[in-house]
Amino acid sequence: MRNFSQAVQDADSLCGIKPLWTKAHCLKATALSEAGQNDEALQEYFMCIALKPDWTKVKLEAQKVNKLCSFQATTLCGGRTVHADLLDSGDMECSLCMRLFYEPVATPCGHTFCLKCLERCLDHNPNCPLCKENLSEYLATRGYSKTLLMEEVLQRYLGDELAERKKIHEEEMKELSNLNQEVPIFVCTMAFPTIPCPLHVFEPRYRLMIRRSMETGTKQFGMCIADELKGFADYGCMLQVRDVKFFPDGRSVVDTIGVSRFKVLSHGQRDGYNTAKIEYLVDKKVEAEELVELVKLHDSVYDQADSWFTSLKDNMKSQILSHFGHFPSKDPDPQASPCGPAWCWWLLAVLPLENRAQLTILAMTSLKDRLIAIRRVLIFVTRKRPR
């Protein structure tokens, strides 16, 4: 009664009638396995997983068959795990990057890509790059589950090629992690040290940029305002990502805060977004009599700023507080931070100044000059206020 050959034929006919029916391929794989045709059974199990990536039962069966195949091949080939002519690295290439699969993921429509390649494609279009099936639901759940069985096959049969592929990936990540040589630049608005800067990210180039900053572990990128001639300004502020919330369509709201200032030494581009070689800015410290004068100036301008903010109408104060938080307290040591007192940046962010004027003050490395500039602005806005 155990006529496995007939069972294989029946299952094969069923696959011919319904080629996308996972159960038909599962029946054929089971029949082939029982008939001792483990290599063919493994191929059918692969087909099942491609059509239904989350089918745990089939994955377990495939792993059992894969071990049998390895044992048989080792026994027959004197230590080799597979015949050389059965598998080539070209058979395991991603159709997007044309390189060996790295962190392979399968789509609901049954196609396999490198995780990073698929993410970049879905940044631009929510359809499968090959068959154009809509993947909006897949994108919404962000269910990029790695195809563990495919990874096992790569490790077992193409170990050297996979090791080389991993080395290339790690070199790319190391290059992207260098926050001096090639800093990713978000061209949008003014940002300041210690000040929150929420961002709505929807452009494909910035989706990629934010994702890379998270993957590399730096969680940082530069923020600059636009410049008509150069593309972006010569000075900016590094932002630290505190949280990212993704929307179903791939957009995201990124919660960032300013951490340090920089000067752009050279402008560049990478994969569609701007980059820059930068030099970090640090305030020049003063001593002795200069320090005494600086502290007096600091305290005087702080009191002037506090008086200006207190005099604002309640509705305006409420708007400022909800967006920027409370007015920071006075610093006991104005030179404690490389960027100077936090209250200066908070005030610069809320004062009614044009971006170019803000940029000039951001670029200053003298706290004294910055305080004098802020005092001038405070005098101006106080005089201009309607009585």
N, C-alpha and C positions, 0 to 999 in steps of 0.2 A: 504493500500500500504506500510505502514511502518512495513514490516516484518523483524525485526532485527534478529530473530533466523535464518532465511534463509540467511541473509547477513553474519552472523557469520560463518555459514557452508560454504558458498561460499569462504569467505576470508581464512578460515581454509584450504580448498582444495588448494587454490592458494599458501598458505605458504608451503603446502606439496610438491607441484610441484617445487616451487622456494624458498627454505628455506632461502636463503641469500638475497632475494629481499626486500629491506627496505619498498617499497611502499605496498607490500602485508601485511606486519606486521602492517603498519600504518592503512590500511583499516580494518584489523581485530580488532585493538585497538579501532578505531572509532565505529565500529559496536557493540563491547562489551560494550563500554561506553554508547552508545544510548540504549542498552538493559538493562542498569542498573547494569552490571557485572563489577564494577569498579576495583576490585582486579585483575581480569583477564586482564582487559584493561591496567592496570598499568604495568603488566608483559610484555605485547606486546610492550608498549611504551619503556620499558627498553631495549627490544631486538632491537628496531629501533635505539636507541641511541648508543647501543653497536656496531651496524653495521655502523652507520653514526654519530659519536660524535658531529659534528658541525651542526646538523639539529636543528636550533633554534625553528622552528614552533612546532616540536614534543616535544621539551623540555618544552615549554610553556603549551602544552596540557597535558603533563604528570604531571606537577606541579598542574594543575587544578584538575585532577583526583586524585592525591595524597592527596590534601586537602579534597576532598569528602570522600575518604577512611578513613582519620583521623577523620572526623566529624562523619561518620557512626559508626566507631569503638568506639569512645568516647561515643556516645549516647547509644550504645548497651552494652558496657562493664563497665559503671560506672566510667569513668575517664581514663581507659587504652586506649592507642592509637592503639593497635593491639593485637590480640589473641596471647597468649604466644607460642602456637604450630605452628604459621605461620612463625616465623622467629627466627633463632638461630645464634649466633655469628659465628659459624662454617661455615654458609652459606656465610659469608662476609669476608673470609680469603684470603689473597694474596697467590697465589700458589708458590711464590718464598720464602717469609720469613715465611709463615705459621702463620702469625699473622693477626689481624684485619686490614683491609685496612686503610692506613693513606695517605692522599693526593692522592686519587685514580685517575689514568689516564687510558683512553681506547686507545688501538692501532687501526689503520685502519682495522686490521683483526678482531676486535671485542673482544679482550681480555683485561681484566682490571687487573692492578697491582698497587702497591704503586709506587709513583713517583721515590723515591730513589732506589727501587729495580730494576725498569726498566732501570734507568740510568746506574746502575752498570752492568747489563747484556749487554746493548748496548756498554759499554766500551770494551767488549771482542768480541762481535759478533753482526752484524747489522741485526739479524733475530729475529723474535718473539720467546720468550722462550718456548712457547707451540706448535704453529703450524708450526714454522720455516719459516713463510712468510717473505720475505725480507722487511726490514723497513728502507732501506738506505735513501729514500726520506723523510720519517718521521723524521729520525735522522738529515738530512740536514737542515730541516726547524726548528728543535727543537721545534715543536709544541706540547709541553706537556701541553695540556689544561686539567685542573682538571675536573673530572666528577662531576659537581655541584649537579646533581640529586642524584648520589650515596652518596655524602657527606650529603645531606639532609636526605636521608633514614637512614644513620648511626646515625645522630644526633637525629632523631625523634624516632627511634625504638631501638637503641643500645647506648643511651646516656652515660650510666655509663661505658660501655666497651670502648667507644671512648675516654672518659675523661681519663681513665687509660692508653690507648694507647698513648694519647697526652702527658701524664706525663712522660712516658718512653722515648718518643722522645725528650722531653725538657731536661731530665736528660742526655741523650746521647750528645745533643748539648752543654750542660754546660761542660761536661767532655772534649769534643773536643775543647772547647774554652780556656781551661787552658794552657796558653803558658809558663808554668814552669814545670808542672808534665809530660805532654805527648805531646811534641812539634813534629809535623810532620817534617821529615827530607828528603829533596831532595838531593840525593847523585849524584853529577855531577861535579861541577867546583868550583874554588875559587870565593868567593864573598866578597865585602868589604863595610863598611859603606859609605853612600852617593853616591855610584857608581852604575849606571844602570846595570842590569843583565837580558837581554832578554832570554827567554827560549822557546824551541820548545817541547811541551808536547804531547807525543804519546803513552806512556806505560799506560795500564789500571790502574795500581796502582797509577800513578801520576795524571791521569785524576781525579780519586776519591779524591786524596789528595787536589788538587787545588780547586775542586768543594766544598769540605767541608770547606776549609779556607774561601771561599766566603759566604757559607751558614751561618756559625757561626758569620760572621761579623768581625772576626779578620783580615782577608785578609793578614795573615802572616804565614810564615813557615821558617824552618831553611835550610841553604845550607851548605853542608860539602863535602869535597873530599873523595874519596874512601880510605879504609884501608884494606889491604889483610887479616889481622887477626881479626879486630873488625867489619868490614863491612863499617864503616865510621870513619873519624878522630875525635879526642877529642876536637877540636875547630872548630867553624864555625861562620856564620853570618846570622842573621835574615833578611829575605827579605819581603818587603811590596809590595803587588800586586797593580799596578796602573791601569792596563787595561788588558782585556782578549779578544782575537779575535778567534772565533771558525771557524773551517773548516767544510765542509759538512760531512766528514767522522768521525768527533768526535775529531780530533786533534785540538790543539790550540797553539797560540803564546801568551805567557804571558809576559807582560812588568812589571818588578819588579825593586826595588831599595833597596840597603842595608840600614839597619837602626841601627842595634846594633850587638855587638859581644857576643859570649857565650862560656862557657866551658861545655862539656858533662860530666854529673855525672854518668849516666847509659844509656845503649843502650837497645832499645826495638823494638817491631813491632806491627802493628795494621792493620788488613785487607790487608796485602800484602806489605805495605810500612813501612819504618823505622820510629821509634820515639825515643825521648830521654828526659830524665829528665835533665834540664840544669840550669846553673847559669850564669847570665849576667855579662859581664866584664866591668869594669869602670876604667879609668886611675887614678892612684894615683896622687893627687895634691901636689905641693911643694910650699914653701913660702920663703920669705926673700931672702938671698943670692942665695939660690938654684934656686929661680924663676928668678933672674936676669941672672944667667948663662944659664938657660933653654931658655930664650927669645933670648939671643945672639946666642946660638946654633941653635935655630929654624930659625932665620933670615938668618944665614949663610948657612944652608942646603937648605933653600928655594931658595936663590940666586943661589946656585950651581945647584939645580934642574932646575931652570928656564933657566940657561945658557946651560945646557945639552939639554933641549928640543928645545931651539932656534937654536941650532947647527945641529939639525937633517935635513935630506934632505926633500924637500917639499912634495914628494909623501908619505914618511913615516909619516910626520906630519899630512897630510890630512887624512890618514887612522885612525890615533889615534883620531883626532878631530871628525871624523864622528861617531866613535864608543863610545868614552868616553866623548865627549864634550871638552870645553876649560879648560886649566890649571887653577884651582881655585886660587883666589887671596890669598894673605898672611893674616893670621888671626891676628887682633890686640891683642887678648888674646888667646894664644895657648892652654890654659886650659879651655876655655869656654865650649867646648863640652865634654861629658863623653868619647867619642871615640877619642878625639884629633882633630887636624886640618884636614879638608877635603882634602887638597892638598897632604897630606902624602898618603892617600888611593888611590887617583887618580894616583899618581906616582907609587905606589906599583903595581897597576893594569897594567900599561903600560911598566914597566921595564921588560927586558928579564930575568925573574927569574923562577926557577922551583917551582912547587906547594909547596913542602915541605919547601923551604926557605921562601916563602910567608906566609905559615902557622905559622912558627916560629915567624915572625914579627907580624902577626895578633894576636897572643896569648899574646903579651907583654902588660903589664898594666903600664909600665913606658914610658912616652913620650920621656924622655932623651935616653933611650935604643933604642927606635924605630928610633929616629933621627940619632943616631950613626950608626945603622945598615943600614939605607938608605944611609948615607954618604959613607959608605964603598962600597956599591953596585955602587953608582954613580962614585966613583974613579975607580972601577974595569971596568965598561962599557966604561968609557972615555978612559982609557988606551988601552982597547981591540979594540976600533974603528979603522978601517983601515984608513990610511992617504992618 
